[in-house]
Amino acid sequence: MSLVLDDLGAGWLRVRDDVDVLTARVDLERGGTVFNVRDLVNVANRFGINFEELRGVGSVRSFVDSVLRYRELKRRRDLDGLGVSCVRTALFDDQVPGVRMFLSRQYVGNWDEMGSGKTFMALYTYAFLKEKGLVKNALVICPSLVKAVWRDEVKKHLNGIRVHVCGNGTEVVLRDLRRYSGEDFCVLHYDALLNDKVFGLLCREKNRFDVVIIDEGHYIKHFSAQRTKRVLEFLRNYVQRVSETDLSSVGMWVLDMKKPIVWILTGTPVSERPSDALILLRILDPFFWRVTKAQFESHFCIFKELVLRDGRRIKKLVGFKNCGDLGSYFERVSIRRRKSEMVGMPDLLVQDRVVEMEDDQREVYMNIRKGVIDRIRVL
């Protein structure tokens, strides 16, 4: 592993390797060859390093060597027992806690910021469980535009894992669900659940899926939305077909065969008001089924009563309270990190995704296109 030391001036030194960048102030009184221990504590904390294990190092080089040695040992310890033969992509250090979180509970939410690799962490965990013989198939429920992302991510990161993507349109979805023949992943979009025939067929086939992944979970935050009701109905009375295997050696829960493994992925669990989180909390923690929306909002929201001209009284949201409690609720059942806090992660990539049109969409598009071309020719 290559190391580069840069003098940034004003007593600051930057240490770069193939993965991370360490920046700290050097002790100028000793000619810039020794780090100031007091200033290095913050650097050590930022990189998850137990600074007590680095005491006694003197030169810049010995400090860097100690950091790299400690980090490699920490990585091996974190990954101990998590090796998966069918995964061709290595986890970043700060993705390991995400996988550990998925393995710590049966219902888990991942609220990591966009670009942190939530999809890959879910794929890695699924591959780990499959290799242990705990699960066979997974159902992914996501927005229509994201279905191709799941297909591409599986092909990119996993070997020997098959994906069945259902198309759009009632007849197409019904056809594709009937054609599902036990592929590892079945990917379906939210709006497909709104059709009674599709929903009925999916409910009859649900015991074929050992894991349910709800991607872009903020799509089910509204209580009155039909897609929210359908997702909740699908998850209820779910009988899971898995084998009982003790994975306590890697700190994993003991599977409850009467409940599904459910993972919810979204970078925005709360977008407007705390009540956005109640549906997600109900899925992740049965306790919150006893909490009504009114009770939840009363605890977290500040309302002001307004009297309208016609004499009607309404409540207007003017602020929030007890926000720390919401963080505590989420902390028990989910994980949340900003991308800037995750060490060694690559820059956010912007990719173009090509979405194929359905036959009826293509017909409309071609008619419009022909009309535009005819209009241009007239001009």
N, C-alpha and C positions, 0 to 999 in steps of 0.2 A: 504494500500500500504506500503510495507516494505521499510525501509531506512537503508543504510549501509554507515558509514563514515570511510574512509581509510586514514591513515597518510602516504603519499608517501615520506616524508622526504624533506629536503631543503625548508621547508615552504609551500609545496604543499599539498592540501587536495582534496580527491576525494569523491564526494557524488554520491551514486548509489541508484536507485530505481528499480522497476520492468520493467521500460521502458528505461530510459535514464541514462546517466552518465554525471555529472557535475564535471568539474575539475577547480580549482581556487587556487590562492595563498592566504594563510592566513596571517593575520597581526601578526607577531611573537612578536611584542612589547607588545601585550596584551595577551600573553600566548597561542596563537593559538586558542583562543575562538571566535575571531571576524574576519570576512572577511575584507580584505582591499578593500574598496569601489572602489578605482581607478582600481584595477586589476579585479574586478568583472564585470566591464562594458562590457568587451569583452565576458565574459561568458554569460551575459544576452543577448547581441546582437546575439550571436551564436544560442541561443535557442528561438529567437524571443520574448524576454521578454522586456517589457517597464520598464527600470530600475528605472524610476522615481516612479513607483508604489511600488517599494521595499524599498525605502528610509525609514530610521527609524528603520529597523530591526537590531538587535545587535548580537545575538548569532548565531552560526552555525545552530542550530536546528530551530530557528525562520526564518532564511533565507531560509532554505530548505522547511519549511512549506509554506512560502510565495510563493516560486517558484512553488510548486505543486498546491497550491490553484489558483495561477494566470493561470497556464497552463490548469487546468481543466476548469476554466471559459472561457479561450480563445478557448478551444476545443468545448465547448458547443455553444459558439457564432459562431464559424466557421461552425458548423454542423447544426445550426438553420435553419430549413426548408428543410434540405437535407435528412431526414430520409426516408428509404425505407424498407418496411416490408418483401419483398422477398429476401433481401440480408442477408446471414447468417454470413458474415465476416465483421468485423469493419474496417473502413478506418484508416490508420495511420495518425497522425497529418499532416505530410507534403504531404500526398496524397490529402487532402482536396482542396488545391489550384489547383491541376490538374483537379479535378471534377468541381470546380468553373470556370476554364478556358474553359472546354468543354461547360459549360452552358452560357458563356459570348458571344459567337459568333456562327454563323451557320457553318462556316468553321474553323476548329481548328487543329493545329498540336501539338503533344506532342513529344518532343525530349529528354525526361528524359533518363538518363543513364540506361543501362541494369541492371535489378534487382530492379528497382524502382516501378514496378507494373503498367506499362502502360496499360496492358490488363485489369487488375482488375479495374482501374480507368474508362476505357471505358465501362466495363460491369456495373459498379455501376451507371454511368451517364445514360446509356440506361435504366436500371431498374427504375431509378428515373423518366425519361421521360415517360416510359410506364405506371407507376403507376399514373401519372398525366393525362393519356389519350392522350398524345401528339403524341406518336409513337406506332406502332404495330410490325413492322418487321425490321430486320437489315440484310444487306448483308455484309459479311466479305470477302475481297479479300486479299489473303496472299500467301506466298510460300507453295508448296505442303507439305513440312515437318512440317509446323506450323498448319495445319488444325486440327490435333489431339489435339494440345495444346488448341485451342479455345474450342473444345468440352469438354476437361477435366476441363478447367477453369470455364466454365459455370456450370458444374455439381458440382464443388467444392464450388463455391461461391453463386449461385443463386438457389432459390426454385421455382419450377413450371415453369421454362423457358426451352423451347424445342429447340433443335439444329438439323439442317439437314446438314450433311456434304456430299458434292459431291465427288465422287471417281475420279480416274485418267483414262485417255483414253477417246477419243471422244465419243464413243458409251455409255460408262458408265456415263459420265458427262451429256449427253443429256437425258439419262434415269432418272438420279437422279434429274435433273432440272424439268423434266415433273412430277416427283413424288412429288415435293415440294408442300406441302399442307398448307402453312401458318405458319410453325414453326417460333418461335421468331427470330432465327438466321439461315441464310443460308450461309454456308462457302464454298468458291470456290477458287481454286488456279489460280495464274496469267496466267500460260500457257494455261489454258482452254479458255481464251479470244482470243487466236490466231486462233482458229478454227472458220470459218465463220458461221457454223450452230449453234455452241454454243453461239457465240456472238449475232447472230440474235435472238435466242430464249431468251437470257438474256435481250436484249434491249426491246423485246416485253413484258417481264414480269417485267421490272424495276419499274413500278409504284406500285408494290406490296411492295417495300422496302422504308421505311421512313428514314433509316439511312444507309450510306455507310461508312464502316470502311476499310481503306487501311492500312494494317499491313506491317511492314518492307518497309516503303515508299521509301527507297533508291533504291528499285528495279525499280523505274520509273524515274530515274534521267537522263537517256540518251534520247536526242531528237529523234534520229533515230530509237530507239528500238520500235519494233512493239507493245510490251506490253504497253509501255508508250502511244502510239497513241491510243490504244484500250481503256485504262482507261480514257483518256481525252475525247474521243468520247462518251463513255458511260455516263460521267457526264454532257455532254452538253445537252441542251434542256430537262432537267429532270423535270418532273412535280410531285411534292410530294403530297401524300395523307395524310394530317394531319389536325387536328382540331386547330382552333385558340384559344389559351388559354393564358391569361395574367399571366406570372409568374414573374412579376416585383418585387413581394414580396421577391423573393430569388435572385434578381439581374440577371434575365435571359432575353435574347433577346426576341423580339416578332417574331415569326416564319414567314418567307416568304414562302408562299405556293407554289411558282413557283421554288423554289430551294431546293436541298437536304440538309440534315444534313450530313456533311462530316468530318470525323476525320482521320487524318494521323498519324500513329505511327511509329517512328523509333528513334533509339539512335544515328544514324549517318546521319543527314540531309545533311552534307557536308563532303565528305570523301577525295576528291582529290583537287578540285578547287571550287571557289565560284559559278561557273556556274552550279554545281550540284544542287544548291538550286532553280534555276529558275523555274523548272517544279513544285516543291512543292509550291513556292510562287504564281504561276499562278493559282493553284487550290484554294489556300487559300485567295488570294486577286486579284480580277478582274483587278486591275490597271496594273499588270505585264503582261497581254496579250498585252499591248501596247509597251512593252520593248522587243526588239529582243535579241537573244543570243549574237550577236556581240556587241550591246550596253552594255549589262550586263558585258561581259568580258572586254570591254574597260574601264569600270568604276572600276573593281576590280582586273584586272590582269596586270602585267607588262611583256611585250613581248620584245624580242630582235630579230632583223631581221638578218638572216643568209643567206649568198650567197653560194649555192652549186657549185660543180665543173662544172656542166652542165649549170650554169648561172641562175638556178631557185632560187627564193627568198622565204624563209619560215620564219614564226614567231615561235620562241621558247619561251615557258613560263619560266621566270626566277624569278618571285616573285609575291607578291600580294600587294594591296593598298586599302585604304578606307574600311578596314575590319570592322570598327566600324559601318559603314552604314548597312552592312549585318545584324549585331546584332540588329540594330534598326528596320529593316524591319521585322525580325522574332519576335521581342518582341511584336509587335502589334497583331500578329496572332497565336502565339504559346507560349509554356512554355518549359523551359529547365533547369534541375537541375542535378548536379552530385549526385550519390548515397551517397557519403560521406557527402554531405550537408544536406541530409534528415534525420532528427533526429528520432531515435527510430526504424529505419528500420532494419529488420533481415539481417543476413549475406546472401550473394549470395548462392543460392542452386544449386547444379549440379544434374540434374535428367536425367535418361535414358528414352528415348522415343522409344517405339516399333512402327515401321511403317510397316504395312502389305503390302506385295508385291501383285501386280496385277497378273492375271493369266499368261500373257505372260512373265512377269518378273520371276515368280516362275518356269515356264517351262525352261527358260534359266538357272536359278540358279541350278535346279535339274540336268540338263544335264551336267553342269560344275562339280557339286558335284559328280555325278556318274563317270565322267571321272577321277577326282582326286582319288576317291576310287579305281577304277580299276588300276590306275597307281601305287598306293601304294601296292596293292596286288601283282602286278608283281614283285615289288622290294622285 
